[in-house]
Amino acid sequence: STEFKSYRGEIKTGLTTDECIVKVQEDMPDHGIKLLEKLDRYISTSAGVVHIVGLSTGKHPTGSEVRQLLEDHPKLAEMVRIEELVSGKSVTELDACPISYTQWEALLASYHRVPLFVFFVPELASAPAADTTADPSVKRESAWCMDHAQATRQYAHFLHIKQLGHGRTPVPMADSR
């Protein structure tokens, strides 16, 4: 999401070596391939995924993108327990998907058995309350605004990926720049 856009460049610079190519979302231009399909292809061949769980969900794929992904991977929904994330509905029945692209990155890493390195903001150490405010020790983009509904969905996502076996010992983010 745009919440941590500046971190993406820093992570890419810090992890890129002659042997390791790091891609961030800005490296994935639209060439007629839907973003969810592009993420699936890229993650399936990756050595690892760095997943930053902030307070914003980011953008969401369309229902048709999700239906195509589930058609391409018939066991995906069951393996990553997607039904738990869509409030008792079938994902294939949804016109709009409540799972964001960023959240799909983590689910696809789990599905493809790609190591998932989870980092989370301190505010997600417990369920966000209506009066939760952004921790000033975490640098966010200046245009970012707190949205409690998104923060609540991010907390549910964080719990979900922990239940899938990821993020058992996540590292809270604090700005050390």
C-alpha positions, 0 to 999 in steps of 0.5 A, spaced: 500 500 500 502 507 499 502 507 507 510 504 506 512 506 499 518 509 501 520 503 505 519 499 499 525 502 495 530 502 501 528 494 502 530 493 495 536 497 495 538 493 501 537 486 499 539 486 492 545 483 490 548 480 484 545 473 486 538 476 488 534 480 484 528 484 488 522 486 485 517 491 488 510 493 486 513 499 482 517 494 478 511 491 475 508 495 470 501 493 466 503 489 460 496 487 459 496 482 465 492 483 471 496 484 477 493 478 481 496 474 475 502 477 475 503 477 483 502 469 482 507 468 477 512 472 480 511 469 487 511 462 485 518 463 482 521 467 488 526 465 493 522 469 499 517 474 500 517 480 505 510 482 507 509 488 511 503 489 515 501 496 516 494 499 518 492 500 510 490 494 506 491 497 499 488 496 493 483 490 491 482 485 485 476 485 482 472 479 483 473 476 476 481 476 477 480 472 484 475 467 480 480 466 475 486 465 480 482 460 483 480 457 477 488 456 475 489 454 482 483 449 485 486 448 491 488 455 493 482 457 497 482 451 501 490 451 502 490 458 505 483 458 508 480 464 504 473 462 506 475 465 513 476 472 510 470 473 506 465 473 512 461 466 510 461 467 503 464 464 497 470 468 494 467 466 487 460 469 489 463 476 490 463 482 485 469 485 489 474 482 493 475 484 501 482 481 500 487 486 498 493 485 493 498 486 498 494 481 503 494 476 496 502 476 496 502 473 503 497 468 501 500 466 495 507 465 498 503 461 503 500 457 497 506 456 493 510 454 499 515 460 499 518 463 505 514 469 508 518 474 512 513 478 516 514 485 519 508 488 522 507 495 525 506 496 533 499 498 533 497 491 530 500 487 537 493 487 539 486 489 536 485 496 534 480 500 537 476 506 535 481 510 538 487 507 536 492 512 533 498 511 528 504 510 532 509 516 531 515 512 531 513 509 524 515 513 518 509 513 514 508 517 507 505 524 508 499 523 504 497 517 508 491 517 513 488 512 518 482 508 516 480 504 522 476 499 518 482 498 514 486 497 520 481 492 523 481 488 516 489 488 517 489 485 524 484 480 521 489 478 516 495 478 520 492 473 525 490 469 519 497 469 516 499 467 523 494 461 523 497 459 517 504 458 520 507 465 518 509 471 522 510 466 529 515 471 531 514 477 527 519 483 528 515 490 530 517 495 525 520 502 528 523 507 524 531 506 525 532 511 520 
